[in-house]
Every structure is written in structure tokens, then in C-alpha cells.
């Protein structure tokens, strides 16, 4: 069983994974709202933010149940190019 520290770290990783699609959806929503400054633009802006949130939650939960969020993030953040130069 995982202890409290490991669970906390995994949930922080979960939040980081959720934040990426959420921010992309929010940015698209702002762009739509700025271009269509009315109720329809606002509706599409809110909809794109919600879609980004849902995609982020589904993806982060999939990674949490699978390999773990910190394992996934460490693979994404790692710079393999720098490691190859050090080996040569």
C-alpha cells in the first residue's frame, strides 16, 4: 500500500497532467471569445474549456491507474538528447 507521501506526489502529477489540456482549451476559448464577443462566443469559449478539462481528467486518470503519473511525467520531461551527448 502506498503511503501518504507517494499518494500526494501522484496527485500532484495528476494535477499537472490535467492542467495542460485545460490551459490549451482555455486559451482556445479566450481566442474564440475575443473574436466573437457575444453570447455565442462565450458559449463556445466555455465549451472548449470544459472539453479541455474532460480530456485532461481522462488522460491523467488513465496514467494514474497505469504506470503512475510521476513515471509518465519523468519520461516526458527527461532530455534524452543530453544523455546521448554525455555517453559519446
Secondary structure, DSSP 8 states (H G I E B T S, - for coil): ---HHHHHHHHHHHHHHHHHHHHHHHHHHHHHHHHS-SHHHHHHHHHHHHHHHHHHHHHHHHHHHTT-HHHHHHHHH--HHHHHHHH-
